[in-house]
């Protein structure tokens, strides 16, 4: 890791482990979802400015084709090919669009906020994530 902010992102993400799942929550230890967790972690590590996220329903990705999450991500990070580096972002397709984000610790190990489980480590080769289309983003460029 050449950019020291990558290490800050990993450290900050680990501090969110165990935070309960709460739709649109963005408070470490109290509640978050995958989008708000990403926003708070990258803001805390001074990688991105404060991100104002408009309201979205918990099941927006099941009923819309619009790539809202993907479009938002492209405002703050560049899509990359090849293996992601620690601190990069993985976006997984759920429902009809890319709608679930995770922080790469060391691919395929990620930290993400999972419905009914909260913030936890996951292996992207295991059943809840494997086989899903995934795109990677570098917010450090």
N, C-alpha and C positions, 0 to 999 in steps of 0.2 A: 504494500500500500504506500504509494508515494505522497498522496494528498492526506495530511494529518486529519482533515475533516472526516475522512472515511472511518478512522478509528473512533472519532467522536460520535458518529452516527451509530456505530456498532455498540458503543458503551451506552448511549442514550436508549437504543432499542432494548438492550438487556434490562435497563431500568424499568421498562414498561411490562416486562414479563409478569404474568399473574393479574394484570389489569382486567377487570370483567368486560364482557362485550356490552356495549350500549350504543344503539344506533345514533349516529351523529355526535356522540360524546367525544370530548377531546381533553379529558383530565386523567393524567397518569395516576393509577391506583384506584380511580373511581369508575371510569368507564370510557370506552372508545370503540370505534369500528375501524376497518382496515384503512379507509381513506383518511380519516381524521388522525389516526395514529401516525401515518406517514407525514402529514402536514406538520404535526407537532414535533416530531423527531427531527425532521430536516430544518425546521425553523430554529429549534433549540441548538442545533449544531452550526448555525449560521450558513447553511447551504442555500436556503431560499428565504425570501422575505415572508412576512406573515401572509397566509393564504386565507382569503375569505371564501368560504364554500357556501353556495346557496342551498336551500333545502332540497333534499331528495328523499323519496320514499324508500323504505327498506327493500322493496321488491322492484325497483325501477328497471333493473337489468333483465327482468323476465318479460317485460311488456314493451320494450323499446329497442329499436335497432340502432339508434343514435349512439355513437361511441363517446359519450360524455366524459367518462373517466380517462379514456385514451387521449381525447382532445385536451383535457385539462393537464394531463401529464406532459404533453408536448410543449406546454408553455414554460415548464420548469426543468425539463430534462431532454436529452437527446437519445433517440433510439440507437441501440448498439447491436451489432452482430457478434456471434461467438460467445465464449463463456463469460458470464458476468463476473465482476470483481466484488469483493466485500464492500457493502454500502450501496451497491446498485439496487435498482428496483425491478422486481418481477411483477408483471401484470398478467393475470390468468383470465381466460374466458370462462364466464359463468353465465348461464342463460343465453341471451342473444348477442351479448357483446363482452368486451373485456371489462370486468367489473370487480376484480379482486386483486389487491396489491399486497406485496410482501417485500421485506428488506432482505437482501441476500447477505448471509453471514459468510458462508463458503459453500457455493453451489454444489449440491442441491439443498443445503441446509438454509432455512429462512426463518425469520420471525414475522408473524402476522397475527391479526386479530380475527378470530374465528367465531362465528355465531354460536352462542351457547357454551363456548369454551374460553373466550377471552384471548388475551395475548399470550402466545406460546411459540415454542420452537416447532418447526415441522420439516419434514423431508419431502421435497417436491417429487420424489420418486414413489411415494406412498399413495394409497388409494384416494385420499381426498383431493389431491392435486395432480397426480400422474395422468397422462393422456390428454390433459387439457391444453389447448393452444396457449403458449406463453410468449410474451415479448419482454425484452429487457431494456432498461433505461439508465443512463448515467446522468445524475443531476449535478455532477462536479465540473462539467465542461463549460 
